Amino acid sequence: MEAVMEKLVGKKCNSCGQHMLNPSFACANCGSDAIDVFEFKGTGEIYTFTVVMVGFGHLAPRAPYVLAIVSLEEGLKVLTIVEDLDKDKASIGIKVKFKRWEEGTGPIFTVL
């Protein structure tokens, strides 16, 4: 059974304020090891996107799908799949929210 994360959790550097989504032991911005777990609000907007018409591997059955870079409220940009968004209606600026974390795929967002 696949574990599903319902909250978008990452790290925040206590020295410079940098947010990170990937597992880290030190800040990628300043190198400090003063980082703590941080729960993102999980909302943002599509910064840019593409429509994947031919997927590969475990994503092949999902095609066509919207693959987007989402700018979170906290300023971090994350690569994600946006579900529940018609590929013909996808556009920059659409408000989205975190839906779940899929093991092997990463964060999945949906239209707000």
C-alpha positions in Angstrom: 0.0 0.0 0.0 1.3 3.5 -0.9 1.7 6.0 1.8 -0.1 9.3 1.1 0.9 12.6 2.7 -2.0 14.9 3.2 0.1 18.0 4.2 2.9 19.6 2.2 5.9 19.4 4.5 9.4 20.6 3.9 12.1 22.5 5.7 12.9 26.1 6.5 16.3 27.5 7.3 16.4 29.4 10.6 19.4 31.4 9.4 18.2 32.9 6.1 14.5 31.9 5.8 15.0 29.7 2.7 12.2 27.1 2.2 13.0 23.6 0.8 10.8 20.7 -0.2 13.5 18.1 -0.8 15.0 16.3 2.2 18.0 18.3 3.5 20.5 18.3 6.3 21.7 21.9 5.5 20.3 24.9 3.7 21.0 25.0 0.0 21.1 28.8 0.1 23.5 29.6 3.0 24.8 26.2 4.1 23.5 26.5 7.7 22.4 23.3 9.5 19.8 25.3 11.5 16.8 23.9 9.6 13.5 22.8 10.9 10.5 21.0 9.6 8.0 23.4 8.0 4.4 22.9 7.0 3.5 24.8 3.8 0.1 26.4 3.5 -0.2 24.3 0.3 -1.6 27.0 -1.9 -0.2 28.9 -4.8 -0.5 29.5 -8.5 0.7 28.1 -11.8 3.9 29.8 -12.7 4.4 27.9 -16.0 3.2 24.6 -17.4 3.3 22.1 -20.2 0.8 19.5 -21.2 2.4 16.0 -21.4 0.8 14.1 -24.2 2.9 11.0 -24.0 4.0 10.0 -20.6 6.6 7.4 -19.7 7.1 4.8 -17.0 4.5 4.8 -14.3 3.1 8.1 -15.6 2.2 6.8 -19.1 -1.4 5.9 -18.2 -2.0 9.3 -16.8 -1.3 11.2 -20.1 -2.4 13.7 -21.1 -1.7 15.6 -18.0 -0.7 19.1 -16.9 2.9 19.3 -15.5 3.4 22.7 -13.9 5.8 24.7 -11.8 3.7 26.1 -9.0 4.8 29.1 -7.1 3.7 28.5 -3.5 2.6 31.4 -1.2 5.8 31.1 0.7 7.8 31.8 -2.6 9.1 28.3 -3.3 8.5 27.0 -6.8 7.8 23.2 -7.1 7.4 20.9 -10.0 4.0 19.1 -9.8 1.2 17.4 -11.7 -2.0 19.4 -11.5 -5.1 17.1 -11.5 -8.7 18.1 -12.2 -7.5 20.7 -14.8 -8.6 20.3 -18.4 -5.5 20.4 -20.5 -7.2 22.9 -22.8 -8.0 25.3 -19.9 -4.6 25.3 -18.3 -3.0 28.7 -18.0 -0.5 30.7 -16.0 -1.9 32.2 -12.9 -4.5 29.6 -12.0 -4.8 29.2 -8.3 -4.0 25.7 -7.0 -3.7 23.8 -3.8 -1.8 20.7 -2.6 -3.9 17.5 -2.9 -1.5 14.7 -1.9 2.0 13.4 -2.2 2.5 10.3 -4.4 5.5 8.1 -3.7 7.7 8.0 -6.9 5.9 11.0 -8.4 6.0 13.8 -5.8 3.4 16.5 -5.0 0.1 16.5 -6.7 -2.0 19.7 -6.8 -5.5 20.5 -7.9 -7.4 23.6 -8.9 -8.4 25.8 -6.0 
